[in-house]
Amino acid sequence: MKTIIGRLARAATNPAPKIECWIPKRIKNGMGLIIFPGGGYNHLAEHEGKGYAGYFSRRGIACFVVRYRLASEGVRHPAMLEDALAALFTVRDSAMDFGLDPRKIGVMGSSAGGHLAAHALIAWNRYESPISLRPDFGILCYPVITASGGFCHQGSITNLIGENPPPALLDDVSCEKHVTRDTPPCFIWHTAEDQGVPVENSMMFASALRREGISFELHVYAKGNHGLGLNAPFPWAEECVRWLDMKR
């Protein structure tokens, strides 16, 4: 196992991952949401970061938008995963300062950010830490999940692990292959006609959760392009808030 504290210190010069906080005046149920925007591991889509934070913070959920390191900055896996787990460490370590319940800290991501969130859900136990790095729940929006086969989003995976990776590395970052009974519950949504990241990514992850007896909610909407965020013609965000309200 690796030590997250050392990674945090080295990350500060490569460059440092940043967290933007959106703290409502009244926090519902002590819940915190760590958000990883999408962007193919090449850039960060603001509508999948600040956009979500504005929406969920208005509904009483403290939000933390993470600017994690990217391939465009010359880094590869595991830098992104380490930034995600470092954000979990930081938010949970500071939970009481924000008025949060450290047992109600979840992760959220879209597209490649959904892959990062899913990766945190299944790989949190690869690092030693004095504070639990396990998210309490996950929200995956049209996520990249698999790193091989016909449903892989090749651009995101290439940015994550480079050209011509060995099979073991492809397996390592294929999130559907590493779901266990310790994987947190999830809310997942996708559209059936997504031409960017095929809906099978969400279905594979949901199937893996099902096999391990992990609670999940999967919404597959008939219409809609990739990258919708909150600009969807269906109420996925309202359904997500309802799901979160069940976690009191």
C-alpha positions as CSV (number, residue, x, y, z in Angstrom):
1,M,0.0,0.0,0.0
2,K,1.1,3.6,-0.6
3,T,1.0,6.4,1.8
4,I,-1.3,9.3,0.8
5,I,0.4,11.9,3.1
6,G,3.6,11.7,1.1
7,R,1.8,11.9,-2.1
8,L,0.0,15.1,-0.9
9,A,3.3,16.7,-0.1
10,R,4.8,15.9,-3.6
11,A,1.6,16.9,-5.4
12,A,2.1,20.5,-4.1
13,T,4.8,21.2,-6.8
14,N,3.3,19.3,-9.7
15,P,1.1,21.5,-9.6
16,A,-1.0,21.4,-6.4
17,P,-4.6,20.1,-6.8
18,K,-7.0,22.8,-5.8
19,I,-10.4,22.6,-4.1
20,E,-13.1,25.3,-4.4
21,C,-15.6,25.2,-1.6
22,W,-19.3,26.0,-1.9
23,I,-20.7,25.9,1.6
24,P,-24.4,26.7,2.2
25,K,-25.6,28.6,5.2
26,R,-27.6,25.6,6.3
27,I,-26.1,22.2,5.5
28,K,-28.7,19.4,5.0
29,N,-27.9,16.3,7.0
30,G,-24.2,17.2,7.3
31,M,-23.6,16.0,3.7
32,G,-20.6,16.9,1.6
33,L,-20.1,16.3,-2.1
34,I,-16.6,16.2,-3.7
35,I,-17.0,17.0,-7.4
36,F,-14.6,16.0,-10.3
37,P,-15.5,17.8,-13.5
38,G,-15.1,15.9,-16.8
39,G,-13.0,16.8,-19.8
40,G,-11.3,13.7,-21.0
41,Y,-8.5,14.0,-18.5
42,N,-7.3,16.8,-20.8
43,H,-9.2,19.8,-19.4
44,L,-12.0,20.5,-16.9
45,A,-15.6,21.3,-17.9
46,E,-16.8,24.2,-15.8
47,H,-20.5,23.2,-16.1
48,E,-19.7,19.8,-14.6
49,G,-17.9,21.5,-11.7
50,K,-19.1,24.9,-10.6
51,G,-22.4,24.2,-12.3
52,Y,-23.1,21.2,-10.1
53,A,-21.8,22.9,-7.0
54,G,-24.2,25.8,-7.5
55,Y,-27.2,23.5,-7.9
56,F,-26.4,21.1,-5.0
57,S,-25.2,23.8,-2.6
58,R,-28.6,25.6,-3.0
59,R,-30.1,22.4,-1.8
60,G,-28.1,22.4,1.4
61,I,-25.2,20.1,0.3
62,A,-21.7,21.4,0.9
63,C,-19.8,21.1,-2.4
64,F,-16.0,20.9,-3.1
65,V,-14.9,21.2,-6.7
66,V,-11.5,19.6,-7.3
67,R,-9.1,20.8,-9.9
68,Y,-7.1,17.6,-10.3
69,R,-4.0,17.2,-12.5
70,L,-4.4,16.4,-16.2
71,A,-2.6,14.8,-19.0
72,S,-2.3,18.2,-20.7
73,E,0.0,19.1,-17.7
74,G,2.3,16.2,-18.4
75,V,1.0,13.7,-15.8
76,R,-0.5,10.3,-16.0
77,H,-2.2,7.8,-13.7
78,P,-2.0,7.5,-10.7
79,A,-1.7,11.3,-10.3
80,M,-5.4,11.8,-10.9
81,L,-6.5,9.1,-8.5
82,E,-4.1,10.5,-5.8
83,D,-5.6,14.0,-6.2
84,A,-9.1,12.5,-5.8
85,L,-8.1,10.6,-2.6
86,A,-6.2,13.6,-1.3
87,A,-9.4,15.7,-1.7
88,L,-11.3,13.0,0.2
89,F,-8.6,13.1,2.9
90,T,-8.7,16.9,3.1
91,V,-12.5,17.3,3.2
92,R,-13.0,14.5,5.7
93,D,-10.2,15.8,7.9
94,S,-11.9,19.3,7.9
95,A,-15.4,18.0,8.1
96,M,-16.1,19.3,11.6
97,D,-14.9,22.8,10.6
98,F,-17.4,22.9,7.8
99,G,-20.3,21.5,9.9
100,L,-20.2,18.2,8.0
101,D,-20.7,14.6,9.1
102,P,-17.5,12.8,8.2
103,R,-19.6,9.7,7.5
104,K,-21.5,11.5,4.8
105,I,-18.8,12.5,2.3
106,G,-19.5,11.4,-1.3
107,V,-17.9,11.8,-4.7
108,M,-19.4,13.0,-8.0
109,G,-18.1,13.0,-11.5
110,S,-19.1,13.3,-15.2
111,S,-17.6,11.6,-18.2
112,A,-13.8,11.3,-17.4
113,G,-14.6,12.9,-14.0
114,G,-17.1,10.0,-13.6
115,H,-14.2,7.6,-14.2
116,L,-12.2,9.4,-11.5
117,A,-15.1,9.2,-9.1
118,A,-15.6,5.6,-9.8
119,H,-11.9,4.9,-9.5
120,A,-12.0,6.5,-6.0
121,L,-15.0,4.3,-5.2
122,I,-13.1,1.1,-6.0
123,A,-9.4,2.0,-5.3
124,W,-9.7,4.0,-2.0
125,N,-8.1,1.1,-0.1
126,R,-4.9,1.1,-2.1
127,Y,-3.4,3.8,0.1
128,E,-2.6,3.9,3.8
129,S,-4.1,6.9,5.6
130,P,-4.9,7.8,9.2
131,I,-8.3,9.0,7.9
132,S,-10.6,6.8,5.9
133,L,-10.4,7.5,2.2
134,R,-13.5,5.6,1.4
135,P,-16.3,7.7,-0.1
136,D,-19.7,7.2,1.6
137,F,-21.5,7.3,-1.8
138,G,-20.9,8.0,-5.5
139,I,-22.8,10.0,-8.1
140,L,-21.7,9.0,-11.7
141,C,-23.0,11.1,-14.6
142,Y,-22.5,9.5,-18.0
143,P,-19.2,8.0,-16.7
144,V,-16.2,6.5,-18.5
145,I,-15.9,3.2,-16.8
146,T,-14.1,0.6,-18.9
147,A,-10.6,0.9,-20.4
148,S,-10.8,-1.7,-23.1
149,G,-13.2,-3.2,-25.6
150,G,-15.7,-1.6,-27.9
151,F,-17.3,0.6,-25.3
152,C,-14.1,2.3,-24.1
153,H,-13.7,6.1,-24.5
154,Q,-10.3,5.9,-26.0
155,G,-9.4,9.6,-25.7
156,S,-9.9,9.6,-21.9
157,I,-8.0,6.3,-21.4
158,T,-5.1,7.4,-23.5
159,N,-4.8,10.6,-21.6
160,L,-5.0,8.7,-18.4
161,I,-2.4,6.0,-19.0
162,G,-0.7,6.8,-22.3
163,E,-0.4,5.0,-25.7
164,N,0.0,1.2,-25.9
165,P,-0.4,0.5,-22.1
166,P,0.2,-3.1,-20.9
167,P,-2.9,-5.2,-20.4
168,A,-2.4,-5.2,-16.6
169,L,-2.6,-1.4,-16.5
170,L,-5.8,-1.4,-18.7
171,D,-7.2,-3.9,-16.2
172,D,-6.2,-1.7,-13.3
173,V,-8.1,1.3,-14.5
174,S,-11.2,-0.6,-15.7
175,C,-13.5,0.3,-12.8
176,E,-16.1,-2.4,-13.5
177,K,-13.5,-5.1,-12.8
178,H,-12.7,-4.0,-9.2
179,V,-16.1,-3.6,-7.5
180,T,-16.2,-5.4,-4.2
181,R,-18.6,-5.6,-1.2
182,D,-16.7,-2.6,0.2
183,T,-17.7,-0.4,-2.8
184,P,-20.0,2.4,-1.7
185,P,-23.6,2.8,-3.0
186,C,-24.1,4.8,-6.2
187,F,-26.5,6.9,-8.2
188,I,-25.8,6.6,-11.9
189,W,-27.3,8.2,-15.0
190,H,-26.7,8.1,-18.7
191,T,-28.5,8.5,-22.0
192,A,-29.1,5.7,-24.4
193,E,-28.1,7.7,-27.4
194,D,-24.8,9.0,-25.9
195,Q,-22.4,9.0,-28.8
196,G,-19.4,10.1,-26.8
197,V,-19.3,7.6,-23.9
198,P,-21.6,4.6,-24.6
199,V,-24.3,3.8,-22.1
200,E,-22.8,0.4,-21.6
201,N,-20.2,2.0,-19.4
202,S,-22.8,2.8,-16.8
203,M,-24.6,-0.5,-17.3
204,M,-21.3,-2.5,-16.7
205,F,-20.7,-0.6,-13.5
206,A,-24.3,-1.1,-12.3
207,S,-24.1,-4.8,-13.1
208,A,-20.9,-5.1,-11.1
209,L,-22.5,-3.4,-8.1
210,R,-25.5,-5.7,-8.5
211,R,-23.3,-8.8,-8.4
212,E,-21.7,-7.6,-5.1
213,G,-25.0,-6.7,-3.5
214,I,-24.2,-3.0,-3.5
215,S,-27.1,-0.6,-3.4
216,F,-27.5,1.6,-6.5
217,E,-29.9,3.5,-8.6
218,L,-29.4,3.6,-12.4
219,H,-31.3,5.9,-14.7
220,V,-31.0,5.5,-18.5
221,Y,-32.8,8.2,-20.4
222,A,-33.7,7.7,-24.0
223,K,-32.6,11.0,-25.5
224,G,-29.7,13.3,-24.9
225,N,-26.1,14.0,-26.1
226,H,-23.0,13.4,-24.1
227,G,-21.9,16.1,-21.7
228,L,-25.4,17.5,-20.8
229,G,-24.7,18.3,-17.2
230,L,-27.7,20.2,-15.8
231,N,-28.8,21.1,-19.3
232,A,-30.8,17.9,-19.6
233,P,-34.4,17.8,-20.6
234,F,-35.2,15.3,-17.8
235,P,-35.0,15.7,-14.0
236,W,-32.0,13.6,-13.2
237,A,-30.7,16.2,-10.6
238,E,-34.0,16.1,-8.8
239,E,-33.9,12.4,-8.7
240,C,-30.4,12.5,-7.4
241,V,-31.4,14.9,-4.6
242,R,-34.2,12.5,-3.7
243,W,-31.7,9.7,-3.6
244,L,-29.4,11.7,-1.4
245,D,-32.3,12.6,1.0
246,M,-32.8,8.8,1.6
247,K,-29.3,8.8,3.1
248,R,-30.1,10.6,6.3
